[in-house]
Amino acid sequence: MGLPSNAIDKHGRPVLHLSGPKLTMALETLVGTAENLGGIEALVRGLTFKTGVFQEVFQPSKIDGLDRDTFLGLTAFMAPVRRRIGPWLESAAPDGMETVKHAIRTLLEEATRTAEADDALRLFQAQFPGGKAFRWVRDLAAEILHNAMPEQSPLMTRWVWDSKANTGVIREIWHADDIDRITLDVPDTYQTFLVLREELSQFLTDNGVFRDMGQYVDLICAQIYANYVSEQGGTYLRTEFSAAEEPTQYTRRMLGLDGIDPETGRTRAKGTKGRPIVLDVDAANNSND
C-alpha cells in the first residue's frame, strides 16, 4: 500500500507525518544511555570534532593535495563506507585517488547551489562503479557534503532514508498504525532531508534544546535507527554492525564516532602496511576555534 498522493505541500515540498511519541521515546533513550559516556554533551563534542576534521581537509584549496591515508582516515567516520572503500581503492590503483579527488571537488562545487544538490549527488555516484556493491558511494557523498557544509547540507545518508528500499529513520518515526504494510511515497531528495531536519529541529526546540541543534538532529536520527538495528536481532544488520557492547554503541556507530579516538587521532582505517591511520587532531581542533 502506498502513501496518498497528497503528501506534497503547496510549495512542492514533501509532507512528513512524524510521530511525536516515537520522537519523544528516542530523545529520552538518547539522553538516558548517553549518561554512560558522561552525558549527551560528550556525543555533541564528538560530532563537532568530526565536522572540524572534514572542514579542515575538504577546503577547496586542499583537495588537490588530499592523500590516500588522510582520505581513508576520514572514512573511519563513515560506518557504511569504511570497510568497502579500501578494497576499491586498491583495485582502482593507481588512479583511484584521482577519481576520488575529482568526484569530491565536483560534488562540493555543484552542491553550493542547493537547487542542484540532488544532481551533485548523482554526478558523484556516476564517477564510481554502480550496482549493489557500490551503494556505499551515496553515503560517502552524503557524509562529505553534510560535514564539510553542515549548515547547507542536511544528513542525506541511506540510513536516514532510502526510498527504493523503503527503510530508514523516516520510516521508523512515521505516524501510521499499519506502517509495516505501507510503502512510503517519499523521495530521498534534498528537499525531503531538509524538511526532516526542520521538523526535528522544531521538536527539539519544543523539548528544551536551544544550542548545537545540528548535532542534536544527527544524534536523534542515529538513536532512532540504532533502535531499529538493535531490534533486528540476528538479521544482516547485526552482521553489518556487530553486537553492541554498551547502550550507545549503535548510535555512535551510525555517525562514525566509534571510528576514531579524538584524543590521539588514531582511526579504524588501515594504511598500506596495515598500521592504523592517524589524523591530525590539532588541525581539526584549531578549525573549531
C-alpha positions as CSV (number, residue, x, y, z in Angstrom):
1,M,0.0,0.0,0.0
2,G,1.4,3.4,-1.0
3,L,1.1,6.8,0.7
4,P,-1.7,9.0,-0.6
5,S,-0.6,11.3,-3.4
6,N,-1.3,14.5,-1.4
7,A,2.0,14.2,0.5
8,I,3.3,17.4,-1.1
9,D,2.6,20.9,0.3
10,K,1.7,24.0,-1.7
11,H,5.4,24.8,-2.1
12,G,6.2,21.4,-3.6
13,R,7.9,20.1,-0.5
14,P,7.2,16.7,0.9
15,V,4.9,16.5,4.0
16,L,6.4,14.2,6.6
17,H,3.9,12.6,9.0
18,L,6.2,12.1,12.0
19,S,5.1,10.5,15.3
20,G,5.6,12.7,18.4
21,P,5.6,9.8,20.8
22,K,8.2,7.9,18.8
23,L,10.4,11.0,18.8
24,T,10.0,11.6,22.5
25,M,10.9,8.0,23.2
26,A,14.0,8.3,21.0
27,L,15.1,11.5,22.8
28,E,14.6,10.1,26.2
29,T,16.6,6.9,25.2
30,L,19.4,9.0,23.8
31,V,19.7,11.2,26.9
32,G,19.5,8.2,29.2
33,T,22.0,6.0,27.5
34,A,24.5,8.8,26.9
35,E,24.9,9.1,30.7
36,N,27.3,6.1,30.4
37,L,29.6,8.3,28.3
38,G,29.4,11.4,30.5
39,G,26.3,12.9,29.1
40,I,24.9,13.8,25.7
41,E,27.4,16.7,25.6
42,A,30.2,14.1,25.0
43,L,28.5,13.0,21.8
44,V,28.0,16.6,20.7
45,R,31.7,17.2,21.2
46,G,32.4,14.1,19.1
47,L,30.3,15.3,16.2
48,T,31.8,18.8,16.5
49,F,35.2,17.3,16.2
50,K,34.2,15.2,13.2
51,T,32.8,18.3,11.4
52,G,36.1,20.2,12.2
53,V,38.1,17.4,10.6
54,F,36.0,17.4,7.4
55,Q,36.0,21.2,7.1
56,E,39.8,21.3,7.5
57,V,40.5,18.5,5.0
58,F,37.9,19.5,2.4
59,Q,38.8,23.1,1.9
60,P,38.8,23.8,-1.8
61,S,42.4,24.7,-1.8
62,K,43.4,21.4,-0.2
63,I,41.5,18.8,-2.2
64,D,44.2,18.5,-4.9
65,G,46.7,17.6,-2.2
66,L,44.4,15.0,-0.5
67,D,46.4,11.9,0.1
68,R,45.2,8.3,0.4
69,D,45.9,7.9,4.1
70,T,44.1,11.1,5.1
71,F,41.1,10.2,3.0
72,L,41.0,6.7,4.4
73,G,41.3,8.2,7.9
74,L,38.2,10.2,7.3
75,T,36.2,7.2,6.1
76,A,36.7,5.8,9.7
77,F,33.8,8.2,10.5
78,M,31.5,6.5,8.0
79,A,30.3,3.1,9.1
80,P,28.8,2.0,5.7
81,V,31.9,3.2,3.8
82,R,35.0,2.4,5.8
83,R,35.0,-1.4,5.2
84,R,34.4,-1.0,1.5
85,I,36.4,1.9,0.2
86,G,39.8,0.5,0.9
87,P,39.5,-2.6,-1.3
88,W,38.0,-0.5,-4.1
89,L,41.0,1.9,-3.9
90,E,43.4,-1.0,-4.1
91,S,41.6,-2.4,-7.1
92,A,41.4,1.1,-8.8
93,A,45.1,1.9,-8.3
94,P,46.9,3.9,-9.4
95,D,44.1,6.2,-10.5
96,G,41.7,5.6,-7.6
97,M,42.6,8.7,-5.6
98,E,42.5,10.9,-8.6
99,T,38.9,9.7,-9.2
100,V,38.1,10.4,-5.6
101,K,39.5,13.9,-5.6
102,H,37.8,14.8,-8.9
103,A,34.5,13.5,-7.6
104,I,34.8,15.4,-4.3
105,R,35.9,18.6,-6.0
106,T,32.9,18.5,-8.3
107,L,30.5,17.5,-5.5
108,L,31.4,20.5,-3.4
109,E,31.3,22.9,-6.3
110,E,27.9,21.7,-7.6
111,A,26.3,21.5,-4.1
112,T,26.9,25.1,-3.3
113,R,23.8,25.6,-5.4
114,T,21.3,23.9,-3.2
115,A,18.8,23.6,-6.1
116,E,21.3,21.2,-7.7
117,A,22.2,19.2,-4.6
118,D,20.4,16.1,-6.0
119,D,22.3,16.4,-9.3
120,A,25.5,16.8,-7.4
121,L,24.9,13.5,-5.6
122,R,24.1,11.7,-8.8
123,L,27.1,13.1,-10.6
124,F,29.3,12.0,-7.7
125,Q,27.9,8.4,-7.8
126,A,28.5,8.3,-11.6
127,Q,32.3,8.6,-11.0
128,F,32.3,5.2,-9.4
129,P,31.1,1.7,-10.5
130,G,27.4,1.1,-10.0
131,G,25.3,-1.8,-8.6
132,K,24.5,-3.0,-5.1
133,A,28.2,-3.4,-4.2
134,F,28.7,0.3,-4.6
135,R,25.6,1.7,-2.8
136,W,28.0,3.0,-0.2
137,V,29.1,5.7,-2.6
138,R,25.9,7.6,-1.9
139,D,26.7,7.5,1.8
140,L,30.3,8.7,1.1
141,A,29.0,11.7,-0.8
142,A,26.3,12.5,1.8
143,E,28.8,12.4,4.6
144,I,31.2,14.7,2.8
145,L,28.5,17.2,2.0
146,H,27.0,17.2,5.5
147,N,30.2,17.5,7.4
148,A,32.0,19.9,5.1
149,M,28.9,22.1,4.6
150,P,26.8,21.4,7.7
151,E,24.5,24.4,7.6
152,Q,23.7,24.0,3.9
153,S,23.5,20.2,3.7
154,P,21.4,18.0,6.0
155,L,22.5,14.4,6.6
156,M,21.3,12.5,3.5
157,T,22.7,9.0,4.0
158,R,20.7,5.9,3.1
159,W,20.1,5.0,6.7
160,V,18.3,8.3,7.2
161,W,16.0,7.5,4.2
162,D,16.3,5.1,1.2
163,S,13.1,5.3,-0.8
164,K,14.0,2.4,-3.0
165,A,14.5,0.1,0.0
166,N,11.7,1.8,1.9
167,T,13.9,1.9,5.0
168,G,15.5,4.5,7.2
169,V,14.8,6.9,10.0
170,I,11.8,8.4,8.3
171,R,10.0,5.1,8.3
172,E,10.8,4.4,11.9
173,I,9.2,7.6,13.1
174,W,6.3,7.7,10.6
175,H,2.9,8.2,12.2
176,A,0.8,5.2,11.0
177,D,-0.8,2.3,12.7
178,D,-0.1,-0.1,9.8
179,I,3.4,1.1,8.9
180,D,4.6,-2.5,8.2
181,R,2.2,-2.6,5.2
182,I,3.0,0.8,3.8
183,T,5.4,1.8,1.1
184,L,6.2,5.4,1.8
185,D,5.9,7.6,-1.4
186,V,8.6,9.9,-0.1
187,P,11.5,10.7,-2.4
188,D,15.1,10.6,-1.0
189,T,15.9,14.1,-2.3
190,Y,17.5,17.1,-0.8
191,Q,14.1,18.7,0.0
192,T,12.9,15.7,2.0
193,F,16.1,15.7,4.1
194,L,15.8,19.4,4.6
195,V,12.2,19.1,5.8
196,L,13.2,16.3,8.1
197,R,15.9,18.5,9.7
198,E,13.4,21.3,10.1
199,E,10.8,19.1,11.7
200,L,13.3,17.5,14.1
201,S,14.8,21.0,15.0
202,Q,11.3,22.2,15.9
203,F,10.7,19.1,18.0
204,L,14.0,19.5,19.8
205,T,13.3,23.2,20.4
206,D,9.9,22.3,21.9
207,N,11.8,19.9,24.2
208,G,14.3,22.5,25.5
209,V,17.2,22.1,23.1
210,F,18.4,25.6,22.1
211,R,22.1,25.1,21.1
212,D,24.1,22.6,19.0
213,M,20.9,21.9,17.0
214,G,22.7,20.3,14.1
215,Q,24.4,17.8,16.3
216,Y,21.3,17.0,18.2
217,V,19.4,16.4,15.0
218,D,22.0,13.9,13.8
219,L,22.1,12.2,17.2
220,I,18.4,11.7,17.4
221,C,18.4,10.3,13.9
222,A,21.2,7.9,14.9
223,Q,19.3,6.9,18.0
224,I,16.2,6.2,16.0
225,Y,18.0,4.0,13.6
226,A,20.1,2.4,16.3
227,N,16.8,1.3,17.9
228,Y,15.8,-0.3,14.7
229,V,19.2,-2.1,14.3
230,S,19.0,-3.4,17.9
231,E,15.5,-4.7,17.3
232,Q,16.5,-6.8,14.3
233,G,18.2,-9.5,16.4
234,G,20.1,-11.9,14.1
235,T,19.4,-10.2,10.8
236,Y,22.0,-8.9,8.4
237,L,22.1,-5.6,10.2
238,R,23.7,-7.4,13.2
239,T,26.3,-8.8,10.8
240,E,26.9,-5.3,9.4
241,F,27.2,-3.5,12.8
242,S,28.2,-6.4,15.1
243,A,26.9,-6.9,18.6
244,A,26.6,-3.8,20.8
245,E,28.9,-3.7,23.8
246,E,27.3,-0.8,25.5
247,P,24.0,1.1,25.1
248,T,25.3,3.9,22.8
249,Q,27.4,1.7,20.5
250,Y,24.9,1.5,17.6
251,T,24.1,5.2,17.9
252,R,27.8,6.2,17.8
253,R,28.5,3.8,15.0
254,M,25.8,5.2,12.8
255,L,27.6,8.6,13.0
256,G,31.1,7.1,12.9
257,L,32.0,8.2,16.4
258,D,33.4,4.8,17.2
259,G,35.9,5.1,14.3
260,I,38.4,7.4,15.9
261,D,40.0,8.3,19.2
262,P,39.6,12.1,19.3
263,E,42.5,12.4,21.8
264,T,45.1,10.7,19.7
265,G,43.6,10.8,16.2
266,R,44.0,7.0,15.8
267,T,41.4,5.6,13.5
268,R,39.9,2.2,12.5
269,A,41.3,2.8,9.0
270,K,44.4,0.9,8.0
271,G,47.3,2.1,5.9
272,T,49.1,0.2,3.2
273,K,51.2,-1.7,5.8
274,G,48.3,-2.5,8.0
275,R,49.0,0.2,10.5
276,P,46.2,2.3,11.9
277,I,45.9,5.7,10.2
278,V,46.2,8.7,12.5
279,L,44.6,12.0,11.7
280,D,45.9,15.4,12.8
281,V,43.6,16.2,15.7
282,D,45.3,19.6,16.4
283,A,44.3,20.8,12.9
284,A,40.7,19.8,13.5
285,N,40.5,21.3,16.9
286,N,42.0,24.6,15.7
287,S,39.4,24.7,12.9
288,N,36.7,24.8,15.6
289,D,38.3,27.8,17.5
